[in-house]
């Protein structure tokens, strides 16, 4: 006698039944269950939110192709459906308790779910899926999920396969009577909504796996266990995240006598005999979304959050939270609903409304805000600026947005500052679209041409400056030659701006030509340059894999430079060594040469400095702060530069940069300007980069007359650089679960920010002061949900924090070397996290489990170098001896 297993193997080897084969006249009775779990990433499933659908499944063979045993028509019927908690729970916390399946799912939906489907299997793969035309999408998807389990091949190998998840790369491993099917979920082609954030650090990390194990007996399925896992974590705080686990089980309970086969030559004849209402529909899931029946209108939602959006409350987490929820509602709204709010709101709330409407980034929201804003009207300057900055921070800008801004730039714009801001924002959008493989889009090509061509033809310094700022945001490789030209041959601020634009490029773009130009600027081989440009050129050289001779020449120059530049360059070298930056190895190699490394060179006096330190060092991300300050020989500030960078193993984010620059101020204290700076006009201003986006610089004063009037009327008040609400994290991923339901993970992070800066002088005390204030509040909200139409289960997670970071530098130039004290302080910062797991029915009945944690991050005065600490003691010791106001 030959065993059935040997027959199965023989049949497989001879080319027959390369898929599972059903016996004639038999009814296969299975037990089926589909479970979903939602929880924190590392949590045990025993306490997860979720539910289980269980049922019986009857399977029988209707027809086998007389010419091909591997072509079978199979009928699958779901019966005796039950819905219950996925975990044991007390009766008071069980939303399904005491409810029949008909009441939970609905009579019509339950009837639709229990209508049979018919599947044509050819060599184990689903060739055609037959069901009824007008069935609800969610019941069809549950049936598709069940039908997909019957699809398998009986030999090891990989192929592209279509099932409920779409067209996916699928790999089979066959071992005796067990088959393992691995589906690569990243490869699945299916239409589902997905949004990601512009920068990887601000984004959400995702991972999805799918595995199904089949056990076979008598050439057909004995049992199936399928499991999908989806994990989502915030890249900048991996403790904040969620997982979805979906499990399916199918187990053969009995085999009974069944109906005979239907006699026919073609599948169409069998279907017509069975039920002419059957139609072939795709096995790939159809999009299904349950509608919100009790959700407030956009106007009602705005009224409920409006008070938190008052300008005086913008540095609080509640403002960022309200901002995010408003964006979510705007994304569902029509243009008319959005315009109704914009047109009826008071002036003080309008900037915040414009922030949210622009950040929503839907065609309707863009049309609404552009219909409301009139760029020919100077009176709405603040709203125009807030709109443009929100565009610059856009998480996933469209080609249409860039096209519209290009048209606005070419048209009439009443205020020059707005015209400058438009082109600066265009640069940021070009970079973001290029990073998403959109460099060849028509709107991007046109915007690039406009910026490069107009920069080539620009004659006024103001025009040159705005196009250089656009290039500083765009970071176009083709912009490098133009930047080199302006860095080397430009005058004053233009040269400095071009050099700092080059500094933002990845070192891989800095060619031999770039380095040669930077060396000429630093060593002044062609013309005399300002200290600010020379030090930037040195920083570029030292940050782009410098050669031995480049480092040696920079070290040999120390001692021959103007006094404060000597001290600054020395401090920069020491900072690179202290912080173990990439070029530190080459510097150490050069320092072995005693000609380059001697006491005279490394003992230069001065007050300028550069310092880098860690704010945080963590397993997910680390952040650094750097402060560098350069003075003129007379003790007046030339440039102060504060930077905060956030980075992980693969990406970096320039979170904040605030630069205060001043020039030509020696005349007010009757001092002698440094070499190359004798003819500079009096000027002071501030420039900022926020989350990789260069903002339009602001001017404190321009010219001697303006300087004197500002000094005489000075109040000490800081000038605002940026104030508003920024959408940082904007992630949405819709997922089709193999068992049928639709899942989604949405994470949004909002920032309420207020950055201001000021510069003050006291001629009486011969003292100057710069102050940069950063007020920040962050709110992050995540919602991971499985929506089965008749029940929703999910987890909401939030984190919120607020802080203030101040950078103050005080200079007393009544003596030389003058006294300089730099301070960088962070106040105590509250930090809160909350997590809510839930299950809810359309009736409103809901189960929730909450958990929260609050902490306070202690305030901190960030350490700088010891020399600074010693000088601060002298400055504040001297100040305590003399009372009185500044002016």
LOKOL-332453 format. One record per residue: residue in one letter; x, y negated, z of N, C-alpha, C in turn. Coordinates in steps of 0.05 Angstrom, whole numbers, plus 5000, padded with zeros to 4 digits. Layout:
N
aXYZXYZXYZ ...
! end
This chain:
887
x501750245000500050005000501849755000 x500849544986502349294985500949085002 x502348945019501048745036500048505020 x498148365031497048125017499247915014 x501047895034503247695033505047755009 x505648015005507348084982505948024955 x503348064955501847994931501947694925 x501747544947501847244944504547164933 x506647284944509347214934509747294905 x508747534899508947634871507447444852 x505047374860503447194843504846924839 x506046824860507546564858509846594839 x511346814842513746854825513146894796 x510747004790510047054762508646824749 x508446604764507346354752504446314756 x503046494771500146454777499846334804 x497546204808496846074834499145924846 x500145724831502345564842501345364863 x498745374868497545224890495845424907 x494645334929492945514945490645624928 x489945864933487845994917485646104934 x483146034928480846124944479846384932 x478746554948477446794939474646744930 x473746894910471046864900469046944922 x466646834921464346914937464946894967 x466646714975467346685004466746405013 x465946375038465546115051467646095073 x469445895071471545845091470445635111 x470345705136469345515156471745415173 x472145155172474345025186473344845209 x475044805229474644585249476444355241 x475444115240476943885232476843665253 x479143535257479143295275481043085264 x480342835268482042605260482142425284 x484642365293485042195317486741955310 x486141735323487941505321488541395349 x491041305352492041195377493340925371 x492940735388494340475386495540405413 x498140335414499340275440501940125435 x503340075458506039965456507940175444 x510240085433511840265418512840505434 x513740455459514840675474512940805494 x510340725492508440825511507541115505 x506841265526505741535522502941515510 x502241715493499641705479497341765499 x498041865523495841945542494141715551 x495241465550493741235559493141035536 x493441125512493040955489490040905484 x489540675471486840625461486540795436 x484040885429483641035405481041195406 x480641365387478241535386478741775369 x476941965370477142215355474542265340 x474742335315472442435300472942725295 x471042895303471343185299468843295284 x469243505269467043615254467643895245 x465644035235466144285220466444215191 x467944385176468344335148467944605133 x466044615115465544855099466844825072 x468245025063469645015037469045275021 x468145234997467745474980468445414951 x469245624937470045604908467545604891 x467245404874464945384856465545514828 x468045474820468645554792471745584789 x472445784773475345814767475545824736 x477445674726477745664697478445944686 x476746044668477346314658480046334643 x481046104634483646114619486046044637 x485445954662487645864679486845894708 x487946104721487246154749487945924768 x489745754759490645534777488745294775 x486645304759484745084756482145174770 x481645044794479445124811477744884818 x475144934821473244724830472244804858 x472744634877472244704905470244504917 x468344604932466344444946467144414975 x467144174985467844125014465643975027 x464644075049462343955063463043905093 x462643655102463043585130460443625144 x460443745168457943775184458543765214 x456443715229456543705258458743505268 x458343255259460343045266460042955295 x462342925309462342815336464342585337 x463742385354465642165358466042145388 x468542135397469142125426471841985431 x472341935457474941815465477142005458 x479441895451481742065445483142165470 x482642025492483742105519481442115539 x481742285559479742305581479542035595 x477141955600476741685613474241695630 x474241555653471841545670469441445654 x467041535662464641475647464241175644 x464941015664464540725663466240595641 x468440725634470340615614470040755586 x467940925584467541075559465340945543 x466040815521464040665505462240855489 x463141115486461541305471459641465488 x459941445515458341605534455341565530 x453941795528451041785526449941705499 x451641675479450741585452451041825432 x448941865417449142075396450841975373 x451842165357453542085334451941915315 x449341975312447641815294447441525303 x447341485330447141215341449841065337 x452041215340454741085338455341015309 x454941205291455641165263453441035247 x450941095254448640995239447441225222 x444841245221443541465207444341485178 x444241265163444841265135447841345130 x449541235146452441295143453041585149 x451741695170452141975178451242155156 x448942095144447942255121449842245098 x450942005092452841985070455342145075 x456342135101458742275108458442575105 x456042675109455542965109454643065081 x454542885061454042975034456643105023 x456343335009458843475000460343314979 x462943374977464543284955465543524940 x466443474915467543684899470243604889 x472243784891474943724883475943924863 x477043824841478344004822481344014828 x482244264835485044314842486344444818 x488544324808490044444786492944474796 x493844734799496444794809496944664837 x494744664853494944554880494544254883 x494444104861494143814863491343734855 x490243524868487543434862487643294835 x486343414816486143284790483843084789 x481443174800479143004800477643024826 x476742794836475242774861472342684854 x470342854860467542794854466042724879 x464542504878462842434900460442274889 x459042134906456641984897457441694894 x456341574873457141304864456941084885 x454641064898454140824915454440884945 x456041074951456541124980458140904993 x457740855019459440655033462440725031 x464040515028466940565024468240715047 x467340655072468740785095468141085096 x465641175088465141465088466641595065 x466741455043468341565020471241615028 x472341415043475141435050475741665070 x473841715088474141945106474242205090 x472442215070472442455053474942475036 x475942245026478442245011480742355028 x480742265054482842355072482742655077 x480342765078480043055082480943195056 x479943105033480643225007483643225003 x485043015012487942995008489443215022 x488243315044489543535059489743795043 x487943825023487844075008489844064984 x491343844983493243814961496043894970 x497144104958499944194965501044364942 x503644384942504944564923506544774938 x506845004925508045234939510945284932 x512345084922515245104918516544844927 x518944864937520344634947521044444924 x520944184930521643984910520243724915 x520843524899519643254902518143174877 x516143004881514542914858513042654866 x511942514846510142284852507342404853 x505942354875503342474879501342264886 x498842294876496742114883494942234904 x494542094926492542184946491241934957 x490041954980488641724992490541484996 x493141535001495041325006496041174981 x495141264957496041154932498041354919 x499641254901501641414887504241404902 x505041634914507341634933509441844925 x511941784932514041994930513542204952 x513242454944512542664963514642894960 x515542994983517543214983516343454997 x516643694985515643934997518044115005 x517844235029519744435038518144695044 x518644905029517145155032518945365045 x517845495066519345705080517345915088 x517446145073515546365077512746265075 x511146295096508346215094507845935107 x509945775109509645505120510645295099 x509045095095509744875077509744615092 x511944455090512044195102512043985080 x510243795082509943575062510843315075 x512843185064513742925074513042705053 x511542505062510742295044512342035051 x513641925031515141675035513141435033 x512241335055510141125056511140865043 x513740815043514740565031514440575001 x514240814989514140834960511240824949 x509240824967506440844959505540594943 x504440644920503240424904500240414910 x499540214925496640164932496339874938 x494139764930493539474933492739424962 x494439304978493739225005495138965011 x493838795027494838535033497338555051 x499338395044501838395060503138115059 x503638005082505137755085507537805102 x509837675094512237695111513337415115 x514937385136516137125142518537085124 x519236825121521536755103524136865112 x524736845138527336935149526937195164 x528837385160528637645172528437635203 x529937445215529937425244527237355255 x525737185240523037105248520937305240 x521737515226519737705215519237945234 x517738135224517038375240518238615226 x519738775242520839025231518739245230 x518639395209516539605206517839865199 x516440085207517340355200514840525199 x514640685177512440865174513341145166 x512241355179512941625172510341785168 x510441985151508142165147509142445142 x508142635157508942915154506443095158 x506243295141504043485143505143775142 x504343945161505244215161502844405156 x503244565135501244765127502145045136 x500345205147500745485151498845635132 x499845825116498245955096497846245104 x495546355095494946635099493146725077 x493846955065492347065042492046855020 x494146715014494346514992492646274996 x491446235020489945995025490745875052 x489645645058490445495082489245615108 x491045675127490145765153489845525173 x491845345171491745105188493344885176 x492544635183494044395174494344215198 x496744105202497243895222498643665207 x497343435207498443205194498742975214 x500942825212501342605230502742375216 x501642135220502841885210503541715233 x505841585232506641395253507441125240 x506340915251507040645241508040485266 x510340365263511540205285512039925275 x511339725292511739445286513139305310 x515339175305516739035327517638755317 x517438565335518538295329521538325328 x522838235307525738255304527138105326 x526037875335527437715355526737795383 x524837985387524238095414522938365410 x524638565409523638835401521838965423 x521838845447519938945467517038875459 x516738675443514038595434513438735407 x511638925408511039085385508739265390 x508139435370505839615372506339855354 x504840075360504940305342502040405337 x501740525314499240665307500040955301 x498641135314499141425308496441535298 x496541665275494141785263494742085260 x492942255271493242545269490842675256 x491342875240489143035228489843335234 x487743475240488043765244485743915230 x486544125216484644295202485344585208 x483444725219484045005228481845195218 x482645405205480745605195479645765218 x476945775220475645915242474546185234 x473446195209472346445199472146435169 x471946675157471346705129468846875126 x466846775113464246915111463546955082 x461547125078460547155051459246895042 x459846825017458846565006457446594980 x456946364967455546364941457446474919 x456246574898457746664875458646434859 x460446484840461546264823459446184802 x459645924794457945824773459245884746 x457746004729458846084703458845844684 x461145764675461445544655464245544644 x464545434620467245414608468745164616 x467244944622468444684628467544584655 x469144424668468444304693465844134691 x465643984670463243814666460643974669 x460644214658458244374659457544454688 x459544524703459144604731458044364747 x459244124743458343884758455443824751 x454743844725451943784716450043984729 x450844244731449144444743448744394773 x450944314785450944274814449244034822 x449843804811448343554817449243344797 x447543264778448343074758449042804769 x448442754795449142494807452042474815 x453542694814456342684820457842524799 x459742364808461442214789464342244798 x466142234779469042244785469941974795 x471141954819472141704829475041744838 x476541524840479441554846479741674874 x481841834877482541944904483841734921 x485141534909486241314923484141154938 x484641084963482640954980481740684968 x479240614974478240354965478440164989 x478939904984479139715007476439685021 x476539705047474139675064474739495087 x473039305092473339125115470639065127 x470339125153467739065166467538765170 x465038665166464638375169464138305198 x465038065205464637965232461937825233 x460137935250457337835251456937595270 x458637575290458237365310460537175311 x462137165290464436985290463536695287 x464836505301464036215298464936115271 x463535895262464335765237466935615242 x468135515220470635365223470235125241 x468034975237467534735253467234805282 x465735025288465335105316467935185329 x469635325314472235415324473935165330 x473934975312475634735315474734575340 x472134555345471134415369472034555394 x472334825394473034975418476034945424 x477734875405480634845410481634555408 x479834385400480634105392482233965414 x481433995440482733845461485733925465 x486334175457489134275460490934155438 x489734035418491333935395491733635397 x491133525420491633235425494633185424 x495532955412498432905410499932925437 x498632845459500032855485500433135495 x499033335483499233615493500833795475 x502133675455503433835434505833995443 x507033935466509334085474508534315493 x505934395493505034615510504334865494 x504735095505504035345491501235365481 x499335235496496535245488496135115461 x497734905455497534775429498434965407 x500635105411501535305391499535525388 x498335615410496235835409493835745393 x492935495398490535395384491235355354 x493635265348494535225321494335495305 x495335715318495235975304492436075299 x490636045319487936135316486435965295 x487135715293485935535273486735615245 x489335685242490335775216488836035207 x488436215226487036465219484236415209 x482936215221480136155212480135995186 x482135825183482335665157482735865134 x484236075138484736265117482136415107 x480036405123477536525115475536315105 x476336065105474435845100474535755071 x472335615063472135495036473435225036 x473935115013475134845010473234645023 x470634675019468634485029468634485060 x468834715072468834735102471334595113 x473534625099476034505108475934195105 x474934105082474733815078472833685097 x470733825105468833715124470233635151 x472033815160473433755185475433525181 x477033535159479033335154477733055152 x475533035138474232775133472832665157 x472132835176470632735199472332695224 x474832775223476532775248477832495252 x478332445278479532185286482532185278 x483631945276486431905267488432055284 x488032065310490132185328490232485325 x488032615316488032905313488732995284 x488532805266488932875237491633005231 x493932895242496433025235496533325242 x495333395265495333675274493533845255 x491333725246489533865227491033915201 x492533715192494033735167496233955170 x497533965193499534175198498334455194 x495934495206494634755205493534825177 x492234625165491034675138493234745118 x495534605119497734655100499034925106 x499334985132500635235140499035485133 x496335445129494635675122495435785094 x496435615076497535705051495635865033 x493035795034491135915015490535714993 x489735804969489035614948486935414957 x484935504974482835324983483935105002 x485735185020486834985039488634785025 x490134875005491934694989490234494973 x488134594960486434414945485134214963 x484234294987482834115005484733895015 x487133965023488933755034489833565012 x490333664988491133494967488933314956 x486433404959484233234951483933004972 x484533064997484232865018486532655018 x489032745013491332565014491632414988 x492132154991492531984968495431874970 x497231974954500031894955500431604945 x498331484933498531204925497831014948 x496931134970496030974993498230985015 x499430755021501630745040500630795069 x498130735074497030745101496931025113 x496831235095496731515105499531645105 x501531475109504331565108504831805127 x503931785152504431995172503232255163 x500732255152499432495144500832615119 x501732445101503232545078505832685087 x507232565106509732675116509232945130 x507132965146506533215160505733435140 x504333355119503633555098506133655085 x507933475078510433555064512233725082 x512433655107514133815125512934095129 x510334115131508934375133509534545108 x509634415085510334555060513234655061 x515034495072517834575075518234815093 x516434835113516635065132515035305122 x513735285099511935495090513235775091 x511735965102512836235106512836395080 x510936345062510836485036509736295015 x511336095008510335884989509736004961 x507835884948507035984921508335814900 x508435914876509435764853507635514849 x505035554854503135334850503735094868 x504535154893505334934911507634774900 x509734904891512034764880511234604855 x509534724838508634584814507034324821 x505334344841503734114850505533894861 x507533974877509433774888511133634866 x511833794846513433684824511733474809 x509133534806507333344792507033084809 x506833124836506532884854509032714852 x511332844851513932694850514132534824 x513132644802513232504777511132284775 x509032294792506932094792507531854809 x505431704815505731464832505831534861 x507831454875508031494904508631224917 x506831134935507030864945509430814962 x510231004979512430964998514931124989 x517130984989519631104980520431344998 x520031315024520731535042519231795035 x516731765027515132005019516132124993 x516831944975518032044949520632204955 x522232104973524732244980524032514993 x522032515011521332755025520232965006 x518732884986517633074966519933234953 x521933094943524133234929525833404948 x526033314973527533474993526033734998 x523333715000521733955005521734134980 x521834014956522034174932524534354933 x526734244943529134394945528734644963 x527334604986526834825005525135034992 x523134954976521335144963522835304942 x524635164927526235304907527835534920 x529035474942530635684956528935924964 x526635864977524936074987523836244964 x523036114942522036274919524236434906 x526636324904528936464893529636714910 x529436684936530036904954528037134951 x525737074939523737284934523637354905 x525937334891526137404863524437224845 x524036974853522336794836523936574822 x526636614819528336404808527636344779 x526436534765525836494737522936414732 x521436354753518736264750518735984736 x516835934719516835674704517035424722 x515535424745515535194763518235164776 x519635384782522235374795524335264775 x524235364751526035274730525734974725 x523234884724522634594719523734424743 x523234514767524034364791527134344792 x528434574786531434574786532534374765 x531334384741532234204720531833914729 x529533854740528933574749531033474769 x531633634789533533544810536333504798 x537233704783540033694772540333464752 x538333444734538433234713538332954724 x536532914744536232644755538532574773 x539732764785542132714801544432624783 x544632754760546632684740546432394731 x543832304728543432034717543031824739 x542931904765542331714786544531514789 x543831254793545831044797545730934825 x543330904836543130794864543831004884 x545130914906545931104927543531244939 x541231094943538831214955537831454938 x537831414912536931634894538831874895 x541431804894543432024895543032184921 x542632034943542332164969540032364970 x537732284959535332454961535732714944 x537032684921537432924905539633104917 x541532984931543533144945542233294968 x540333164982538833305004537133534993 x536033494969534533704956536333944950 x538733884940540634104935541534234961 x541734084982542534195008540534395018 x537934355011535934555017535734774997 x536134714971535834914950538135124950 x540535024957542935194956543235344930 x542935204908543235324881546135364875 x546935594865549735634856550535434835 x548535364817549235174796549434884806 x548734844831549034574843551834524854 x553434734857556034704870557934514855 x558134524828559934334814559134044819 x556533984820555633714825556233624853 x555933804872556533734900559533684903 x561233844889564133804891564833524880 x563533444858564133184846563532964866 x561132974879560432754898562032774924 x562733014933564433034957567132904953 x568232944929571032844925571032554916 x569132474899569332204888567132014899 x565332114915563231944926564331764948 x562731574956563631384978561931435003 x563131405026561731395052559731625056 x557131555062555131755069554631955046 x555031865021554532044998556532274998 x559032205001561232405002560732595026 x560032485048559632645072557232835068 x555032745056552632905052553333135033 x554733075011555533284992557233505005 x559033425023560733615037559133785056 x557233665071555633825089553734005074 x552933935050551234115033552834355026 x555334315018557134545011557534725035 x557634605059558034755084555834955089 x553434905078551135085083551135335065 x552735335044552835565027554135805040 x553236045033554636285042557536285031 x559436365048562236355039562736505013 x561036695006561436854981561136674957 x559736444959559436254937561736054934 x563436044955565535844956567935954941 x568035874915570035974897572835844902 x574735934886577435814887577335514882 x575635434863575335154856574234994880 x572335104895571234964918573534924939 x575035134944577135124965579334924956 x579934924931582034734921581034444926 x578434394920577334124924577334054953 x576534234971576534184999579334125010 x581334274999584034215008585033944999 x584233864974584933594965583633374982 x581133424990579733225007581133205034 x581533435047582733435073585433305074 x587133385054589933285054590133025039 x587932915028587832655015589832634992 x590032844976592032834954591232654931 x588632594928587832414906586832144916 x585532134939584531874949584231904979 x583931674992583431665021580531725027 x580031905046577231975053576731915082 x574131885089573431835116573832095133 x574132045159574632275178572332475176 x569832385174567532565174567632765151 x568532665127568732835104571033025106 x573332915116575733085119575333315138 x574033255161573533475181571533675170 x569633595155567733785143569233965123 x570933835107572533995087574234205102 x575434125124577134315140575334545150 x572934475160571134685170570434885148 x569934785124569234955101571635145095 x574035035094576435195088576735425109 x576435345135576935535157574635735159 x572335685146570135865148569836045124 x571736025105571436185080573936345074 x574636515093576836695089579436545080 x580436375097582736205089585236365086 x586936275067589536415063591536315085 x593736455087595836385106596836095102 x597336025077598335755071596235535077 x593635595072591535405078591435345108 x591535555124591535515153594035375162 x596335455151598835335160598835035153 x597934955129597934675122596034515139 x593834625148591934485166593334445193 x594634655203596034635229598334435228 x599734435206602034245203601033955201 x598533915192597533645190596833525217 x596333695237595633595264598133455275 x597733205282600033045292600532815272 x599732855247600032655226597332505221 x595232595234592532485229592032245247 x589832085242589031885261588532015288 x589031865310589131985336586732165343 x584232055340581832215347581432455329 x582232425304581932645285583932865293 x586332785302588232985313586933155335 x585733015354584533155377582133335368 x580633235349578333385339579233635325 x581233625307582133855293583434055312 x584833955331586034135352583834285367 x581734135374579434255388577934465370 x577734405344576434595326578034855324 x580634835322582435075321582135235347 x582135095369581935235395579235375398 x577135245387574435355389574235615372 x575435615348575435855331576836085346 x579036025359580536225374578936325398 x577836135413576336205437573836375431 x572536315408570036445401570436685383 x572936745377573636975359572136965333 x572136735320570836705294572536855272 x571336905249572737075229575636975222 x576036715221578736615213580736625236 x579836715260581636705284584136885280 x583737105266586037295261588237155245 x587437015224589436875207590736655222 x589136505239590336285255592436395274 x591736615287593736735306596236825291 x595936925267598237005251600036765245 x598736535238600336295231601636175256 x600236205279601336085304603836225314 x604536455302607036585309609436425297 x608836255278610936085266611235845285 x613535815297613935595317613935325304 x614435305278614235045265611434945265 x609535125262606635045263605635025291 x606735185309605735195337607835085356 x607634825362609534715381608034515399 x609334455422608134305443607234025433 x608933895417608233625408605633625392 x605333825376602933835359600433895375 x600734065396598434165411597934015437 x599133785440598733625465597733345459 x596333315435595433055427593132955445 x593132695452591032575468588632505451 x586432465465583932385451581532485465 x579132405456576632475469574832645451 x575432665425573832825406574033115414 x571933275407572033555415570133725398 x570533985399568734175386568634425404 x566234525409565834745428563534915420 x563835175422561635365416561335555439 x558835615446558335805468555735955463 x555236155479552836315477550536195494 x548136195482545736135498544736395508 x544436595490543536865498545237065483 x545637295495546837525482545037765489 x543637865469541738085475541938315455 x540538525460540638765442539238705415 x537338515415535838455391537138235375 x537337995388538637765375540337625395 x542237475385543837305402543637015391 x544136825408544036545399546436395410 x547436215394549736055402549035755399 x550435595415550235305413553035205406 x553134995390555734865386555334565387 x557234435400557234145403559934045393 x559833875373562333745367561933445364 x563933305372563633015372566232885363 x566032695344568432565332568132265337 x570332145347570331855353572231715334 x571831455332573731285318575931225338 x578131115328580431055346579730845367 x577530695363576830495382574830595403 x574030845401572330965421569330965414 x568730875390565830875382565231135367 x562931245372562131495360562131475329 x563231675316563031705287560931915280 x561032145295559132355289558832535314 x556432595321555932805341554133015328 x554833265332553433485317552733705337 x550133755340549233965358547834175341 x548634435344547534655328546634875346 x544435005338543635255351543235465329 x544635685330544335905310543236145325 x541536295311540536545321541336765301 x542236985310543137195291542837475303 x542637665284542737945292544938075274 x544838345272547038475256546838415227 x544538335217544138315188543338035178 x542537855196541537605186542237385206 x542037135196542636895213540536685207 x539836535228537936315225539136065237 x539235855221540135595232537735465245 x537435515271534935425284534735125286 x536834995296536734705300539434585294 x539434365281541834195279540933905282 x542233765299541633475302544333335300 x544633165279547133015275546532725278 x548132585295548032295296550632185285 x550332015265552731895252552631595255 x555031485259555231195260557831105246 x557830865236560230765222560230455223 x562530345219562830045217562029895241 x562330015265561429875290563729745305 x566129765294568529655308568329355312 x566929225293566828925295565428835320 x563528995331562128895355563828895380 x566029045379567829035403570628935395 x570728805371573228685361575528885360 x574829135351576929345348577729375319 x579929515315581029555288579929825277 x578729825253577730075242580030265235 x579430515233581430715225582030695195 x584230825187585030825159582730935141 x582230795119580130885100577330795108 x577030655131574330585141574130285145 x575930135132575929845137573529705126 x572329805104570229655090567429785094 x567129955114564630095117562529905129 x560129915118557829755128556929875155 x555929705173554929805198552429975193 x552530215206550330405202550230605224 x547830685232547530915250544931055243 x544931315243542531465236542631755246 x540531895242540332175252539232355230 x540332595229539532785209538933045224 x536933205215536233445229535733675209 x536533915217535734165204534034315224 x531834415216530034575233529334825218 x530135055229529535315217530235325188 x532735255183533935265156532935055137 x531334875146530134665129531234395137 x532734265118533833995122531533795120 x531133635141529033425141530233175130 x528432985124529432725114530732575137 x533232475134534532335156533132075163 x533431985188532331735197534631545203 x534131285199536131085203535530915228 x537530895246537230725270537530425262 x539630375246540030105236541830115212 x541629925194543229905170544129625166 x546729575168547829305165548129165191 x549928965192550728825217548328675228 x546828545210544528385220542428555233 x541828785221539928975232540929085259 x543529145260544729245285544329045308 x545028785303544828585324541928545334 x540028545315537228505323536228745339 x537128995332536329225347537629225375 x540129135376541429135402540128935421 x539328705410538128495427535328565435 x534028735419531228815426531129095436 x533429215443533429495450531929555475 x530429775474528829865497529930125509 x531730245494532830505503531030735495 x528730675482526930895473528231055450 x527731315451528731485430527031465405 x528231515382526731515357526031805350 x523431845342522532115336523632205309 x524632445308525732565284523632755272 x522532925289520433105279518633175303 x516033165297514033235317511733375303 x511033605313508833745299508734035306 x507134175290506634465295507734615271 x509234825276510634975255509835265257 x509135385234508535675233511235815229 x512135965249514736095247514536385237 x512936545251512536825243509836845231 x509736965207507236995193507237265179 x506437475194506537745184503837875184 x503137995162500638155161501138395143 x500438625153500638865136498139035140 x496639075118494339255118495339535111 x494339735125495240005121492840185116 x493140365097491140575093492040825107 x490540895128491141145142490241385126 x491741605127491141835112488441955120 x487641915145485042025154482641865145 x483141625132480841475121480641195130 x480941135157480540855166482640665155 x482040405156483940195149485140085175 x487740045175489139925198490439675189 x491039495208492439255202494239175226 x496439045219498238935240498738645232 x498038465250498338175245499938055269 x502137925262503637775282504037495272 x503437305289503837025282505236885305 x507136715298508636565318508436265312 x507636105331507335825327509235665345 x510235445335512035275350510934995352 x510734895376510134605379512734465386 x513534275370516234165373516133855373 x518033745388518333455389521333405393 x522633315371525533255372525832955368 x527232825387527732535384530632485392 x531632255383534432185389534731885390 x536731805404537231515405540231465410 x540931205404543731125408543630845421 x545030805443544930555457547830445461 x548030185463550630055468550329855492 x552429845508552529625528555129485524 x555029235513557429085509558528995537 x556728955556557628865582559329085596 x558329335595559729555608561629695589 x561729605564563329735543562830035544 x560230095539559430375542557330435519 x557430675509555430755489554331035498 x551831085488550531325497548831435474 x549031695469547231825450545632035465 x543132065457541332255471539632395451 x539732655450537932815433536232985451 x533632945449531733095465530133295448 x530133545456528533755442526433865462 x523933825455521733935471520334145454 x520234395464519334615448517334795464 x515234875452513435085463512835285441 x512935545449512635765430510335935439 x508736025420506636225426506636425403 x506836685410506736905391504337085397 x502837145377500537325381500637555361 x500237795371500138025353497538175357 x496338275336493938435338494238675319 x494438915331494639155315492039305318 x490639365296487939465298487339685277 x485739875285484640075267481640025265 x480639985241477839915236476440145221 x474740285235473240505222470440425216 x469840175215467140065209465240095233 x465040345244463240385266464640355293 x467240345293468740295318471440165311 x472239975328474839855324476539915349 x479039975345480840015368483439875362 x484639765382487139615377488539515402 x490539345397492039235419492838945411 x492238765429493138485426495438435445 x497538305435499838245452500637955447 x501237815469502037535466504537475483 x506037285474508137175491508336875488 x508836735509508936445508511236345525 x512436125516514636005531514735705524 x515735545543516235265537518835185550 x520235005537522834915548523534635537 x525534525549526534265540529634285540 x530834185519533734195516534733915510 x536433805527537433535524540433545519 x541333385499544233345494544833045498 x546532985517547132705523550232675521 x551132475507553932405508554332115516 x555932075536556431805547559431735542 x559931495531562631415525563231145538 x565331135553566330875564568830805550 x568730585534571030515518572430255528 x572430225555573829995567576730045570 x577630295566580430365569581130575548 x583630635544584430845526586431025540 x586231295539584031425524581331385538 x579231325522576631265534575331515546 x573531475564572231695578569731785563 x569532045559567232165545566132395562 x563532385566562232605580559932715563 x560032975558557833095542556333285561 x553633275559552033455575549933585557 x549433845562547333985549545834145570 x543334055575541734165597539134285586 x538434515599535734625594534234635620 x531734545620530134545645529134825650 x528034875674526835135680524635195660 x524535435650522735495628520835735635 x518235675637516335895643516036085618 x515736345623515536545602513436745611 x511436785593509236965600508637165578 x508037415585507137605564504537735574 x502837795555500237935560499738155540 x498438365548497738585530494938675537 x493238705516490538805519489939025499 x489239265510488439485492485339485492 x484139545470481239535468480039745450 x477539805455475839965436473139825436 x471939785413469339645412467539755391 x464939735397462839825379461539575367 x460239595344458939365332456739245350 x455639405368453639305387454739105406 x457439095409458738905427459839045452 x459039305456460239455478463239485474 x464739435496467639415492469039525517 x471239665512473039755534475639605531 x476639495553479239345552480939435575 x483539445571485539485592487639265589 x488039115610489838885608492338915625 x494438785617496938785632498438525626 x499638405646501038145641503538125658 x505237945650507737905665508537615662 x509437485684510337205682513037185696 x514637015685517336975696518236685690 x520236595704521336335699524336365693 x525136265670528036255663529236015677 x531136065694532335845709533535635690 x533435375699534635165684537635205683 x538935075664541735135660543134885648 x545434825659547234635645549334785631 x549334785605551134955589554034865592 x555835055597558634985602559934905576 x561534695577563234615555566134665565 x568034555552570834595560571434455586 x573434545600574234435626574934135624 x576134055602576833775599574333595600 x572133695589569633535589568633515618 x568733735633567833725661569433525677 x572033525673573733335688572933045681 x572432995655571832725647569032635657 x567132825659564432755669564632655698 x566332785713566732705741567632415742 x569532345724570532065724568431865715 x566831945694564731765684562731705705 x561631915717559531875737560531775763 x563131825768564331705792564531405788 x565331315764565531025758562830895758 x560831035747558130915744556830875772 x557431055790556231025817557230785831 x559630685823560830455836559530195826 x558230205803557029955792554129995786 x552429835798549529855793548729655773 x546229675764545229475745544329595719 x542829445704541729545679543829525657 x543129645634545129655612545429385599 x543329255594543529005579542728765596 
! end
